[in-house]
Amino acid sequence: MNSTGVLIVIPARYGSTRFPGKPLALIDGTEMIVHVARRASKIKGADRVIVATDDKRIRDIVTASGFESVMTAKSHKSGTSRVSEAASMTRHGIIVNIQGDEPVLPVSGVERLIAAMKEDRRIVMATLAARSDDRDAFNSRDVVKVVASLGGDALYFSRSPVPVGAASFLQHIGIYAFRRKFLLEYTELGKGPLEKIEDLEQLRALENGYNIRVIRCREKSLGVDAPEDIKRVEKIIKKS
């Protein structure tokens, strides 16, 4: 086990309320979780990629496809909590959380995220964002916006259109990197009022006085939240 290495953890639970069995949904004939693992395995700077799941069906598909998987508790309320359990089994110093519904995740953006964590040890948590001028996205509660300081740290995350009146905005991409020690502590913190109002877990760090570095990337991500998203992702995968 490498105390200075980089571990990518892909949390994948079977019992999604909106889309049960989502990690095993077929995209162009292949399970979504396999697509995610394949892209994650291309990320330079990472030493190990594992899928953390609560379901043997997901584990079996992952391992049969040549990737590593670990079983975690069914009781986790969030992907970050599941990632924390998986991280506790290793000694890697940097943990990257890539959601299991990101089959077209921005590889180069994650590489920049890892590079930033390696270059500046003061960063305990970092995430990705891409500049956008899409007005529909700006006004959608399903699209998370982030406002950053001149120094590159997050000031706030919101589902509301912020900053008000802006011609463009930073669209948050829900991929995170953590120092291992901070991740294990972070998941023990209680929810604050802003996290409860916005339903955004990353606000827990800000409410407790921790900085989140925002790393810009050009690529946007397209997560799969519902069955109807599958066709859109298939088109992107076929093009690439």
WOCORNOR-V398479 format. One record per residue. N is the residue number from 1. PHI is phi in degrees with one decimal (* if undefined). Layout:
((N;PHI) (N;PHI))
This chain:
((1;*) (2;-110.6) (3;-72.5) (4;-114.5) (5;-82.0) (6;-115.4) (7;-112.2) (8;-97.9) (9;-117.0) (10;-111.1) (11;-76.5) (12;-146.6) (13;-109.1) (14;-80.8) (15;-87.6) (16;-66.9) (17;-65.7) (18;-79.8) (19;-149.7) (20;-57.4) (21;72.9) (22;-52.8) (23;-59.0) (24;-99.3) (25;-62.5) (26;-82.5) (27;-122.5) (28;53.4) (29;87.0) (30;-125.8) (31;-58.1) (32;-57.0) (33;-62.3) (34;-71.2) (35;-57.8) (36;-64.1) (37;-62.3) (38;-62.6) (39;-66.8) (40;-62.7) (41;-69.1) (42;-87.4) (43;-73.9) (44;-76.3) (45;98.9) (46;-93.0) (47;-97.7) (48;-159.4) (49;-126.3) (50;-134.2) (51;-100.6) (52;-104.1) (53;-133.5) (54;-117.4) (55;-134.6) (56;-66.0) (57;-64.2) (58;-66.4) (59;-56.7) (60;-66.4) (61;-65.1) (62;-63.0) (63;-68.8) (64;-65.8) (65;-89.7) (66;93.9) (67;-113.1) (68;-92.5) (69;-140.6) (70;-128.0) (71;-87.6) (72;-129.1) (73;-64.6) (74;-78.0) (75;-80.5) (76;-63.2) (77;-91.9) (78;-147.6) (79;-64.0) (80;-62.9) (81;-63.4) (82;-66.6) (83;-61.8) (84;-61.9) (85;-62.2) (86;-62.9) (87;-64.8) (88;-67.1) (89;-85.2) (90;-125.9) (91;-124.3) (92;-63.2) (93;-80.2) (94;-120.9) (95;-116.5) (96;-109.8) (97;-101.0) (98;-115.1) (99;-65.0) (100;-74.5) (101;-114.4) (102;-117.9) (103;-70.0) (104;-120.7) (105;-57.4) (106;-76.9) (107;-58.9) (108;-65.4) (109;-65.7) (110;-66.3) (111;-63.1) (112;-67.5) (113;-62.2) (114;-64.2) (115;-60.7) (116;-63.8) (117;-65.9) (118;-72.3) (119;-78.0) (120;-129.5) (121;-71.8) (122;-74.2) (123;-76.1) (124;-99.0) (125;-154.4) (126;-145.2) (127;-148.2) (128;-110.4) (129;-152.6) (130;-128.0) (131;-70.0) (132;-143.7) (133;-121.7) (134;-75.1) (135;-68.9) (136;-63.8) (137;-65.0) (138;-59.4) (139;-93.6) (140;-86.3) (141;-72.5) (142;-80.9) (143;-104.5) (144;-87.3) (145;-105.7) (146;-127.3) (147;-111.0) (148;-116.2) (149;-76.5) (150;-61.8) (151;-82.6) (152;97.3) (153;-96.0) (154;-67.0) (155;-92.8) (156;-167.0) (157;-119.0) (158;-153.1) (159;-85.3) (160;-80.4) (161;-74.1) (162;-127.3) (163;-73.0) (164;-58.4) (165;82.6) (166;-72.9) (167;-73.9) (168;-141.9) (169;-148.3) (170;-95.5) (171;-87.6) (172;-71.5) (173;-114.4) (174;-76.6) (175;-119.0) (176;-128.9) (177;-122.8) (178;-132.4) (179;-70.8) (180;-54.5) (181;-59.8) (182;-66.4) (183;-58.5) (184;-64.8) (185;-77.6) (186;-58.5) (187;-72.2) (188;-93.4) (189;-74.0) (190;-81.7) (191;-69.3) (192;-94.1) (193;-62.6) (194;-68.6) (195;-59.9) (196;-67.5) (197;-68.2) (198;-84.8) (199;57.2) (200;-129.0) (201;-62.9) (202;-64.7) (203;-65.8) (204;-59.7) (205;-65.0) (206;-64.0) (207;-65.7) (208;-99.0) (209;86.2) (210;-98.2) (211;-87.1) (212;-122.1) (213;-75.9) (214;-102.8) (215;-100.3) (216;-80.2) (217;-140.8) (218;-83.4) (219;-78.8) (220;-100.1) (221;-103.4) (222;-131.5) (223;-78.8) (224;-103.2) (225;-100.1) (226;-144.5) (227;-54.0) (228;-67.7) (229;-77.3) (230;-59.4) (231;-63.0) (232;-64.2) (233;-68.1) (234;-58.7) (235;-61.7) (236;-66.0) (237;-64.2) (238;-65.8) (239;-66.7) (240;-81.8))
